[in-house]
């Protein structure tokens, strides 16, 4: 059985599970490609926001308060809630970089060429 027959078999099995005709599955997959692209764009925007907040928080903590060069970080005697939030934002920014790297390319693929995206998903199901 070649790949096109396997893809048709996958479409038929999906259609059978959904209880619809097979010709409705492929357009549904194309619509889902647009949804996947929109979700990926939203992830990229949230990732950029998290990284921006992290950079602004770092600048806030390291900005000199007086002529001696003292910063907010040096003047605090104990760790407060903002510093803990800064650490958590750092971890979130690190993981957000993965969404930026992978999510953006998936979003472009899904929005520019949804037919290819749908066929690619089908081929992944076949393999």
NORZI-V881554 format. One record per backbone hydrogen bond with DSSP energy under -1.0 kcal/mol. NH is the residue of the N-H (numbers start at 1). CO is the residue of the C=O. Records with the same first field share a line. If there is no record, write none. Layout:
NH = CO + CO
This chain:
6 = 2
7 = 3
8 = 4
9 = 5
10 = 6
11 = 7
12 = 8
13 = 9
14 = 10
15 = 11
16 = 12
17 = 13
18 = 14
19 = 15
20 = 15
24 = 21
25 = 22
28 = 24
29 = 25
30 = 26
31 = 27
32 = 28
33 = 29
34 = 30
35 = 31
36 = 32
37 = 33
38 = 34
39 = 35
40 = 36
41 = 37
42 = 38
43 = 39
44 = 40
45 = 41
46 = 42
47 = 43
48 = 44
49 = 45
50 = 46
51 = 47
52 = 48
53 = 49
54 = 50
55 = 51
56 = 52
57 = 53
58 = 54
59 = 55
60 = 56
61 = 57
62 = 58
65 = 70
69 = 66
73 = 61
75 = 71
76 = 72
84 = 80
85 = 81
86 = 82
87 = 83
88 = 84
89 = 85
90 = 86
91 = 87
92 = 88
93 = 89
94 = 90
95 = 91
96 = 92
97 = 93
100 = 96
101 = 97
102 = 98
103 = 99
106 = 102
107 = 103
108 = 104
109 = 105
110 = 106
111 = 107
112 = 108
113 = 109
117 = 113
118 = 114
119 = 115
120 = 116
121 = 117
122 = 118
123 = 119
124 = 120
125 = 121
126 = 122
127 = 123
